[in-house]
Amino acid sequence: MAGPTTADATIAVITALPIEFAAVQLMLSATNRCQAVSGRVLFAAIVNNVDGQEHVVVVVRTSAMGNVPAAEAIAQVRDDCPRLQHVIFSGIAGGAPNPARVERHVRLGDIVVATDCIVNYGNRKEHEDRQEVRPQQVQIIDGPLTSAVRRLENAAVSGQRPWDGYIDDLTKRNSDFRRPPPETDQLIEASSLPIVSRYRMFDRTVAHPLDPARTLKPLYPKIFLGRIASADVVQASPTMRDRIRDEQRVLAFEMEGYGFSFGAMNRQLNFIVVRGVCDYANARKNRTSEDQWQRYAANTAAAYTLAIIREIPTSPARQVSEFASYARTLQRYGTPLAPDEAAILQSVTTNVVPSLSAQTSQPQGGSARTTDAPPKASERLARDMLENIRQAEDWQRVYDFDKAFALADEVESQVTQLEKELPTEDCREIYFRLAKIDVSRTDLARAQDPTITPDYSRALDLLGRATRVGGRQ
């Protein structure tokens, strides 16, 4: 694909600082300037994924630091890119070191990915003698991006860490993004005695714990998955940092993730936040290497962002699987699947079904029915089937899978026999929801026995039937 445009983009990478934007632009080779209908100028790139297919990615910088500009950037890029499906925030952050727990001890240059939630710790109540933090959260919805991270995590166990190569490649092209010397990674804390804490002569250097997980590649980042704290605050208090770290179980601190995630969630986009650690969220930084750690952290975040993009699938079976995870998460947190479900299902239809139904006619406009039964009777049949599917979905939510799958099988048998007697849109919805339940069945079997090879052919067949129903005369 030559000359990518905003109309082609399905992925956007959002940044806030100039060094973050520069790192992502260089990492993705996003040199193609393209102007959106709004008049805004974006930079686009073509990235090949693991299936050998092309993703068009745009790189965006917010108007300023902070959560509100990040939310505004999501609104703008969604308007500029009508096919947008995935958004990733790539940037730097302050780490939450934890020397007492080596498995959670974040160091400079490490990568933190928000796979759990973004915690807004800026919502506080001021008392006379203390601050009461009243955190708010945006849950990271399980879907294509979190699944990509899990695949990267699994591959890393066997030594496959593509982001290391991406880091080296960017460093070769621009030495400004190189890793600083190891001795500059110092955790410097002020004295715990208030009377002298303001004086640097009383600072102490905290030793980093020995971490066996770093021995094989000590000069490359360790990956942490979990929670990230976000607020319109430059976090420089180690006391507050450690308190929020322990109370909210966060791994890093930054200033855009909450607004970014909230905006993406409201626009039904898949989203994730990737951060490279450039300091320890305290006031005692190594001034001689602070800027260099910021550039290197931007490099590591951009490298892992590229690794995620290349893992985002386009093959039908994998997209159906990712969609099922996404839909289940919406159910788990009480988000209604209708009418919002229509947008999600349309995304799957656009990207999955065409290859399955190329031999069928194109869908016709309107809601024409092919039915021998009176309209009211056909609508009653459809309502009964949809009610049974709803019951099956309810049983899934309370983990009564045997009843759920048995009822879904019964509905599938009915809709197969009565397809031509049902209103077109109802029939399509029945097939789509049956496909989602069937993917849940496959995922459950894989969870019970990880050695089996997942087979999504039945779900794909149901999606194909949905499209053929839409194209019938």
Secondary structure, DSSP 4 states (H G I P E B T S, - for coil): --S--TTT--EEEEE-SHHHHHHHHHHHT--EEEE-TTS-EEEEEEEE-TTS-EEEEEEEE-SSSSHHHHHHHHHHHHHH-TT--EEEEEEEEEE---TT-GGG---TT-EEEEEEEEEE---EEE-SS-EEE--EEEE---SHHHHHHHHHHHHHHTT--HHHHHHHHHHHH-GGGPPPPGGG--EEE--SSTTTTT-GGG-EEEPPPP-GGGSSSTTSPPEEEEEEEE-SS----HHHHHHHHHHH-EEEEESSHHHHHHHHHHTT-EEEEEEEEEE-SSS---TTTHHHHHHHHHHHHHHHHHHHHHH---SHHHHHHHHHHHHHHHHHTT---TTHHHHHHHHHHHHHGGGTSTTSPPPPSS-----SS-HHHHHHHHHHHHHHHHHHHHHHHTT-HHHHHHHHHHHHHHHHHHGGGS-HHHHHHHHHHHHHHHHHHHHHHHHH-TTSPP--HHHHHHHHHHHHHHT--
